[in-house]
């Protein structure tokens, strides 16, 4: 939900006896920090099975005014705090606006660019096979040539050097005729993917990667500060957990992924996050601690 919306509100609906994560909109005024004083939730998507039910849900949410809580409560939460409050969660640090651009919107342009690189690479590889066009005088001659080389791909695979081109004017190359090597397209693809990963704060090879062997110092220079980006999102999530726990006492928390750190934090013998038998990844560590306590 954060990937597609960018920000969510966490709140409790007493009538339904359930907690919810939902997108939201401003409902009222802002404070002197520019933050929302109150919000109302919005449906994540519009349903298609029951229009009347969907409209009732949207109407109910639009009239649900929730006070935004931005800090940890220093005293016991009141009934109003638990039933009329919401805690906001953002995917990354906001700028002037209280709404950020969703990660999906940010990444779509990069992913589209990456898909274009594959098309350019394919075209360069096909062109590099040496296929040429033959000018013909009429459609009959074109059919004869086309019969010999049905398509560019088939001609390249079967060794046919010509494809038909109908026209009375001389055809000229639209480019300088120099073909980029396949590795240059792949390096560009890798650089764009590294840019996408850097948006998450994940280690990558940097935007510029040498074709030759890289020294460790060169690699460290390219990947030095991406951890700050990852820490930004992690700190926001952990602060969100602290505020939620101070209001509802749920005991939720956010830890960095073992897959990202490459460290077996919970000492379960696996350096990745698992959820076996419905237990969280730290279950093994908790059970191990209990065993040690009982032994002592």
N, C-alpha and C positions, 0 to 999 in steps of 0.2 A: 504493500500500500504506500509506503514511503517512496518507493521507486517511481510510482506513477503519479503521486500527488505532491510529494515534497514535504508536506507537513500534515500532522494529524493531531486530533484532540482525544485525550483519554478521560473518560467520565463514567459515572455510575447512574443507572436509571433505576430508581427505587421500585417503580411499578413492575418492572420486568425482572428485578433482582439480578441484574447482570451488568458487567463492565463492558465498555465498548471503545473501540478505536475507530474514529471516523474523520473524514475531512470536515472543515468548518469554514465559517464566514463571520465577519465582524457583525456584532449585534450591539450597537450602542456607540460608545465613545472610546477615545484612546487616552492614555495617561501622559504625563510630561516626559516620559522616556520614548513616547511614540508607540508603546505597546498596546495591544487590545485589552480593554477593561473587561469585556464580556464577549462571548461568541455564541453562535448556535450551530449545531452539527448539520452536515449535509449528507445525503446518500452517496455512497461510493460510486454506484452506477444506477441507472434507471432500469427498473425491472420491465419485463415484457409480457409476463404471464397474466398479471392482474393489474390493469391500469388503475382501477379504483383503489386497490390496496396500496399501490405505489404512491398515489397521490395523497392518501391518508398519512402514510409514513412521512412523506416530504413535508406535509402541513404540520405534523406533530413536531418534527425536528426543527422546523423554522420558528416555532413558538417556544422552543426549549432554550431559555436564556441561562447560560452558565458563566459564572465568574472565573476569570483566568487566575491561576495560582502560579507564580513565578519563582517563589522561594520556599525553602523548607520551613514548615511550621515549627515554631519554638515552643508551642504549648499544645495541649491535647486538642485534636480536631473536633469541632462542633458538629451538630447534626446538619447544619446548613453547609458546612465545608464538605461533608461527605456526599450530600445529595444535590448540591447546587454549584459545584466547582468542576473545573476542567483543567487538566495539565497539558500544555502544548509540547509537541515533539517535532523538531525540524531535522532534516537529514544532514544539514550542514549549517554553518553560521550564517545568519541573515545579514543583509546589507541595510540600506535605509528602509526599504520596504519590509513589512512584516510577513510577506509571502515570498517564498523562494521559487526558483525555477526547478521543476521536478527533474530528477536524474534521467528519467526516460527522455525528456525533451532535450537535455544537454547531450546525451549519448547518441540520439538518433542521427544527428548530422555526421558524427564520426563514423557510425556504423554504415550509413549510406555511402560515405566516402570510401570506406574499406571495400564495400561491395563493388564500387566502380573500379577500384584498382584491379580486382580479379578480371573484370571485363577488359580493361586495358592490357593486362598481361596476356590474356587469351588472344587478343587481336595482334599484339606484337609477336607472339609465338607463331600465329598463322601467317602473318606477313613475312616473317623471317624464313619461311620455308621456300621462298623464291617463286611463288605463283604470280603470273603476269596476266594482264587483260589483253584481249584481241578485239580490235575494232572490226565490226561487220557492217555490211551495207543494208541488210533488211532482216526481218524477223526470221525468215527461213534459214538464213545463214546463222543467226543466233541459236536457233533450235539445233542446228547441226553441231555447233561448238558446245552448247549446253549438254547435248547428249554425250559428248565425250568427257565433259567435266561437269557433273551434275551440281556440284556445289563446291564452295571453297574448301570446306572441311574434307569432303570425300577426295577432292583433287590432291590435297596435301597428303592424305593418308595413302592414296594409291599412286602418287607420283605424277599425276596429270598436271602439266605446267601452264595450262591456259583455261580462262573462263571467258564467256562472251560479253562484249560491251557494244551496244548499238548506238551509233551516232556518226555524224558527218564531220564533227570537229575533232581535232587532235586532243587526246586525253593526256593530261600531265599530272605528275605527282603533286598532291596537295601539301606534302611535308617535304623536308629536306632529304628524305630517304634514309636517314640514319635511324636505326632501330635501337631502343634502349634494351639493355640486357635484362633477362628475366630476374636476376638477382637484385637489380635496382628497384623493380616494382615490389619485390618481396621486402626489401629494406624499408621502402616507403610504407608498406602495409604494417610492418613491425613497429615503425615509429609512431604511426597513428594509434595502434593498439596500446603502445606504451603511454601515449597521452591519455587515452581512456582510463588505463589502470592508475595513472598518477592522480586522476580525479578522485579515486577512492583512497589514495594514500598507500597503495600497494607497491612493493618493490618491482622495479622494471629496469630495462636497459637504457632508459633515457631516450630523448628524441633523436639524438644523433648517435648512430652506432657505426663504428669502423668495420670495414670488411676484413681487415687484418686482425691479428690477435690483440686483445686489449690488456693493458697492464691493470693490476688490481687497483692502483691509485686512480686510473682513468675511469674504471667502472664505479668506484666509490664516489667520484665527483659527480657522475650522472645521477646517482640514486641517493644523494646525501640527505635531502630534507623531505622526502615523501612521507616519512613517518609523522611529520607534523600535521599533514592533512588527515591521516588516519586517526591521530590523537584528537583532532578537532571533533570528528563525528563521534568517537568513543566517549569523549568528555560530555558532549551534549546528551547522549543516551544515559550515561551514568548519573548526571545531574537530574535528568527526568525521573529516573528510578528513585532517587533520594526524595524528591518532592512527592511522588506518588506514595512512597512508603510512609512519609510523615503524615499523610492525610488518611489513607485507608489501611496502613499497616500490612500490606500484602507481602512484603519481603522479596520483591523482584529485584533483579540486578542484571547488568550487562557486562560480559567479559569479552576480551578480544578472542577471535577465533584461533584455535590451535593450528588450523591449516595455514593461517597467515603467519603466525609466530614460528611455526615449525617446532614447537615445544610441547611436550606432554605435560600440561599443567596439572591435570587431575590424577596423574600417575596411574592411569588405567591401561598402560601399555600401548596406547594408540595416540598418535600425534594428529588427531582430527576429532571434530565434534561428533559425538554419537548420542543416540537416544534409544538405547536398547531397553525393551520392556517398559517403555513409557517413562523411564527415568532420565534426568538431565545428565549432561556429560560429567558433572562433578559428583555423581552418585558414588563412584568408586572411591573417590577421595574421602567422602563423608563416611562410608562404611569402613574404610581402612582406619580412619581416626577413631571410630567407635570401638573397633577391635583392639586398637592400641590402648584406649582408655580402660576397657574391661580387663585387659591383661595386666595393666598397672594396678 
